[in-house]
């Protein structure tokens, strides 16, 4: 129950970060940096009588209906919730905490700070196994019917929205929006790496049994043992391979000074790990 509650709170926190960017950094500067929020910023200029949050709600409803028609139930309840939570948060912020003008005359610094805030929020949402919907649905449809990779599909959709802003707001704002799309992807990738900071650790030690015992019993992790032969003296050695979080690796490194300070250890950063005690494999 606590894990579910924690995931729910984090998902809302991430959506709030994105909503802050949309309301206070993007919308006042007409920066349509992709996604439902970017398309809504363009459409709010075309239909000035509708609020930004309301347009986002309407677009999300349309996109989820289209998604159900073409994809079935491939996106889960978390994504549906996060998509609408973001829309209603934008609606709430612009209704109860509105701003009358942009925070600064410098559009670039607002774009950078806003995208960092939003990308951090998106990373939190992604880490809870959800997304904010929007162009993800379009990308999944492109993947299903045209075999376009989902990541590329999202990028194509976001760039198309950024380009459309050129027609509405002019080339200068459009170029800022295009830069925002690229910046957003880079910061999201970096933020996700901080969440998934797992390491593959390979150990060659004379005290192989004690090392294995420490990994299994103290750290609660599994390990794979390979038989290897040294190139110089041709001695048979055991090579232990395990995957640890940053905290577990720190504990192991401290303990290795006591177990075998002459051990040979290599560490590799892992981008993604599926199965066992890590991320569940998607069905």
Secondary structure, 3 states (H helix, E strand, C coil): CHHHHHHHHHHHHHHHHHHHHHHHHHHHHCCCCCHHHHHHHHHHHHCCCCCHHHHHHHHHHHHHHHHHHHHCCCCCHHHHHHHHHHHHHHHHHHHHCCCCCCCCCCHHHHHHHHHHHHHHHHHHHHHCCCCCCCHHHHHHHHHHHHCCCHHHHHHHHHHHHHHHHHHHHCHHHHHHHHHHHHHHHHHHHHHHHHHCCEEEEEEECCCHHHHHHHHHHHCCCCCEEEEEECCCCCCEEEEEEEEEEHHHHHHHHHHHHHHCCCCEEEEEEECCCECCCCECCCC
